[in-house]
Amino acid sequence: MASGYGRIMAAHVNSTRRCLGALVGIAQGLLCDGVLTNDEIHFLKKWFQENDDICYGFPGSIIYERVKEVLDDGKITEDERDYLVKVLRDLIGSPDTDMAAAARVTELAYDTLPLINFPDNRFCLTGEFIHGPRRSCEAEILGRGGVISKSVTKKLNYLVIGSLGSIEWKHGSFGAKIEVAMKHKQDGVPIAIVKEEVWRESLKRL
């Protein structure tokens, strides 16, 4: 039988996923006409405040912070409006085709790094990789002195997202490894979340 704490956590996860699914639907509705009005931005902030479970994890926490930043000074500039449109499009994928949506991971999660270092650093992989099967990708890391971790811990240095990774939050849930990494980052743990293309470019340098 699940403990009281376990039941509370399960309820929180389920609530967060429901809210995230609702947020994706709201974002799609707001962007369907290609315009994001001042009233719609204020509505977003109010919705987050009324559904605050989503504000404590990725990607809801990031989007909420962006909305608050735009509204903090009481004036919404066109640059800020355009920025919010991009953030919401990143959330829903803004696909030209359904296949395009399935082949990208939201830009919100990524750290901007020119290259990554392999020796003595710990790597965790998630998603599907253009480079090849997971085992061959792990072999590339091990051959360059890196260490493979099967899960995201506070000792992790890099979480690498495969280019064929799924934006699971589009359907009401999101990648557990990304979620844990974002939580650790919010707590000050220096984990870098990087794209496969950065990882592959780094392979070429060694």
C-alpha positions in Angstrom: 0.0 0.0 0.0 1.3 3.4 -0.9 2.3 5.7 2.0 0.5 8.9 2.7 3.5 10.8 1.3 3.5 8.6 -1.9 -0.2 9.3 -2.4 0.4 13.0 -2.0 3.2 13.0 -4.5 1.2 10.9 -7.0 -1.7 13.4 -6.7 0.7 16.3 -7.3 2.2 14.7 -10.4 -1.2 13.9 -11.8 -2.4 17.5 -11.1 0.7 18.9 -12.8 0.2 16.8 -15.9 -3.4 17.7 -16.2 -2.5 21.4 -15.8 0.3 21.0 -18.4 -2.1 19.4 -20.9 -4.5 22.3 -20.2 -1.7 24.9 -20.7 -0.8 23.4 -24.1 -4.4 23.7 -25.1 -4.6 27.3 -23.9 -1.4 28.2 -25.8 -2.7 26.7 -29.0 -5.9 28.7 -28.6 -4.1 31.9 -27.9 -1.9 31.6 -30.9 -4.4 30.3 -33.4 -5.0 33.8 -34.7 -1.3 34.7 -34.6 -1.9 37.5 -32.1 -1.2 37.7 -28.4 -3.1 40.6 -26.8 -2.4 42.3 -23.5 -5.6 40.8 -22.1 -4.4 37.3 -23.1 -1.1 37.8 -21.4 -2.8 38.9 -18.2 -5.1 35.9 -18.5 -2.0 33.7 -18.6 -0.6 35.1 -15.4 -4.0 34.7 -13.6 -4.3 31.1 -14.9 -0.8 30.2 -13.6 -1.7 31.7 -10.2 -4.9 29.6 -10.1 -3.1 26.4 -11.1 0.1 26.9 -9.2 1.1 23.2 -9.2 2.5 23.7 -12.7 4.7 26.6 -11.5 7.0 24.3 -9.6 8.4 22.1 -12.4 9.6 22.3 -16.0 8.4 23.7 -18.3 5.6 25.5 -16.4 8.0 27.2 -14.0 10.0 28.8 -16.9 6.9 30.0 -18.8 5.4 31.5 -15.7 8.6 33.4 -14.9 8.6 34.7 -18.5 5.0 35.9 -18.2 5.8 37.6 -14.9 8.9 39.3 -16.3 6.8 40.8 -19.1 4.2 42.1 -16.8 6.5 43.3 -13.9 6.9 46.9 -15.1 3.3 47.4 -16.0 4.1 47.9 -19.7 4.1 45.3 -22.5 6.5 46.1 -25.3 6.2 44.6 -28.8 9.6 42.9 -28.2 8.2 41.3 -25.0 5.0 40.3 -26.8 7.0 38.6 -29.6 9.2 36.9 -27.0 6.2 35.4 -25.2 4.8 34.2 -28.6 8.0 32.4 -29.2 8.0 30.8 -25.7 4.4 29.5 -26.2 5.3 28.2 -29.7 8.2 26.4 -28.2 5.8 24.8 -25.7 3.4 23.5 -28.3 6.0 22.8 -31.0 4.5 25.1 -33.6 4.9 22.3 -36.1 4.6 22.7 -39.9 3.7 19.0 -39.8 3.0 16.4 -37.1 6.3 14.7 -38.0 8.1 17.9 -37.2 6.5 18.1 -33.8 7.6 14.6 -33.0 11.2 15.3 -34.0 12.0 18.3 -31.7 12.3 19.0 -28.1 11.3 22.4 -26.8 14.0 25.1 -26.9 13.1 26.2 -23.4 15.2 23.4 -21.7 18.5 23.8 -23.5 21.7 25.4 -22.2 23.8 27.3 -24.8 27.2 25.7 -24.9 29.7 25.8 -27.8 31.2 22.4 -26.9 31.1 19.9 -24.0 34.0 18.3 -22.2 34.2 14.5 -21.9 37.0 13.4 -19.5 35.7 12.6 -16.0 32.3 14.1 -16.7 29.1 12.3 -16.1 26.6 12.0 -18.9 22.9 10.8 -19.1 21.2 10.3 -22.5 17.5 10.6 -23.2 15.4 10.5 -26.3 16.3 8.8 -29.6 19.6 9.8 -31.3 20.2 10.4 -35.0 23.8 9.5 -34.3 22.8 5.9 -33.7 21.5 3.4 -31.0 21.9 4.4 -27.4 24.6 1.8 -26.8 26.8 3.3 -29.6 26.3 6.8 -28.3 27.3 5.7 -24.8 30.4 4.0 -26.3 31.4 7.4 -27.9 31.3 9.0 -24.4 33.2 6.2 -22.7 35.9 6.2 -25.4 36.5 9.9 -24.6 36.9 9.4 -20.9 33.3 10.2 -19.9 31.1 8.3 -17.5 27.6 7.1 -18.2 24.8 7.6 -15.7 21.4 5.9 -16.3 19.6 8.5 -14.2 19.7 12.2 -13.5 21.4 12.9 -10.1 23.1 15.9 -8.6 26.5 14.5 -9.6 25.5 14.6 -13.3 27.3 17.1 -15.6 25.4 16.7 -18.9 21.9 15.6 -19.9 22.0 15.1 -23.7 18.7 15.2 -25.5 18.5 13.1 -28.7 17.3 15.0 -31.8 14.4 12.5 -32.2 13.3 13.1 -28.6 9.6 13.5 -28.1 7.9 16.6 -26.7 5.8 14.4 -24.4 4.4 17.4 -22.5 2.3 18.2 -25.7 0.1 15.3 -24.6 -0.1 16.1 -20.9 3.1 14.7 -19.6 6.8 15.4 -19.9 10.2 13.7 -19.9 11.1 12.7 -16.3 14.8 13.1 -16.9 14.3 16.7 -18.2 12.0 17.4 -15.3 14.5 16.2 -12.7 17.4 18.0 -14.3 15.5 21.3 -14.4 14.6 20.8 -10.7 18.3 20.3 -9.8 19.2 23.4 -11.9 16.7 25.5 -10.0 18.4 24.3 -6.8 21.7 25.5 -8.1 23.2 22.2 -9.3 25.3 22.9 -12.4 23.8 20.4 -14.8 23.9 21.3 -18.5 21.1 20.2 -20.8 22.4 20.0 -24.3 21.2 19.1 -27.8 22.5 16.1 -29.7 23.9 18.4 -32.3 26.2 20.1 -29.7 27.2 16.7 -28.4 28.0 15.4 -31.9 30.0 18.5 -32.8 32.0 17.9 -29.6 32.7 14.4 -30.7 34.4 15.7 -33.8 36.9 17.8 -31.8 38.4 14.8 -29.9 
